[in-house]
């Protein structure tokens, strides 16, 4: 598989978008840490921006890359290689290069300005979000051959997870405020990887005290190693389900 | 060498291949003809696993090729329109395919030499003309000394000299016992290189005979006339 990843990486590095992405993240991180005063404040602002921009850039970049690689994939499918191998090589190539950009752009500044458990959670969350949204992008790309439609679906997915979902959750909480909703909120959080990552990082900051009963419940669950393990397992599922679904679709369609 | 059994493929409502059954043996050059949209390219792509059939089976040396990939090391494919990653150089494309087909025992670089591709190794694929891309496709198809060659309108974009080189190469490879499938519309060319002609129409085999049989049946000297006669008669 490494052979093909090599060529995918070569293609991505040449496009220079990943370099620009790295610089953007680096500028963002260093700027926020220098503005905020305390490292915790810096982490909080960084968390909010990372959870908004990383999914967006990951999903848009991965979708356009997939459509631009059609020729490459067409060349490879007539060669003696498994289709799933071509697909997974593309996935690893995109996910690894975006992750490397994230590690350089956010990981290094966090290590310098705010080392500690919270920073580690932030970086891990960012990496998971990258892998998840590249997988979602590939899912959007195998659904349709039309590039414009594919990017449309990808943007809709981002809108849904980054903006609309929170609105829906707020609406549910507001409408059913008279009922005990602690466990329901927990389940709702697990259904959105962005929120799950946010909650995990927030609970490691002092601000969790302001989140009321639900915050206390979260704290009791995500505070334990067991709870954190489950949370990462759910994030892993968020990578695997779209990835395996799209791989299956890719091996069963015409090219 | 290749047996296609009851192959069907539909795009939406359009049935491109309709219960197609045909066999091809080694040491022959088979020309696949038929009107545009008759399913010629779809059939080749099914053999290569690029297009997946709805039903039916394709057997290569007696074994089904569906959901397999290793058999493709025995096939060289030259697409009708070669699509390559735009920002890769000729050298990189050739090296990559070689890297993938490392197990090939014999490397045949004759066409690279005859087409003078070494002199253009550092050109980007995106900057090449259609004809040069065709030459790269041809060189890649013949490079690994495959048992089967599938050439989809191989001479369509080539200049006369390059087309002649390719025809000589085809005849040379045939003598080694290879099966060569060519889709083409140019009758004079078919007459030059092919042993058999298979005619596809609306996704089924209209006829599949040797060239001399076709001429005899139609009682014509020239292949193009003979084929036109057969097609008109049966309409």
Interface residues (C-beta under 8 A of the other chain):
Chain A: X3 X4 X7 X11 X14 X69 X70 X71 X72 X74 X75 X76 X77 X78 X79 X80 X81 X82 X83 X252 X253 X254 X255
Chain B: X45 X48 X49 X50 X51 X52 X69 X70 X71 X72 X73 X75 X77 X79 X83 X84 X85 X86 X87 X88 X92 X93 X96 X97 X99 X100 X101
